[in-house]
Amino acid sequence: MKHILPLIAIVCASCASSPTTPEDAASAMLEKSRVHLHDGRYDAARDSIFSMRAKYPTALESRAQGILLLDSIEMQAARDSMESATGEEWKRLSIKAQFFERKLQEDMKKLAK
């Protein structure tokens, strides 16, 4: 009996710390992606979203938020790259940033409906 109680406590603690639904787990992955975006780690931010989409196909709200977050990642990555670009490369990145800014606005309108 002495050995069972600590085991039960460990199992209960692990259950309490893990997300309970696919939506909760997917939301946690989105938050991780947001942290990567904030830190300027765009590849890690993208990877986190793609992983979330593969692991939790039924987390529809998080998947919709992931689309918006991907747009934000692409827009910010293009803006950061513009700082060191010149000439035609700068123009291409400027167009890319503008595209994702408009796409983000349209996606937000669709989600608001």
Summary of the structure (lengths in Angstrom):
residues: 113
radius of gyration: 19.4
end to end distance: 56.5
largest distance: 74.1
contacts: 304
relative contact order: 0.10
helix: 83%
strand: 0%
